[in-house]
């Protein structure tokens, strides 16, 4: 199995998320559980504990994305992509990341999402189609960059 890749900013975000879960969320849930013995709080505590394990594992096993070779002509994991939706003049900018990091920033999209998977492997000037719940959406790739 391939090791996950994390950019430095994604690593910092995950470290911050881990701190928040361990130092704020878990103690709060534990206090609430002692006070109420509510089963929903028990479920939330178990889910938080699982998330902590996932984040710790990702941080422990991930390789630095910055160490990966960069092909400026092809969209790859970690690239920041500028696109324009068909029929729009507005430019949008996204960074392609793994599933775990995508939840940390609204401009980060997972390579497993419809748009992320459509963009992966594309080149500047190409059009891609993303199958979304609202239907097929076409985007034009305007620029590719690797930000550190």
Beta strands, then each sheet from edge to edge (+ up, - down):
strand 1: 5-6
strand 2: 63-64
strand 3: 79-85
strand 4: 91-97
strand 5: 108-110
strand 6: 127-132
strand 7: 135-146
sheet 1: 1+ 2+
sheet 2: 5+ 4+ 3- 7+ 6-
end
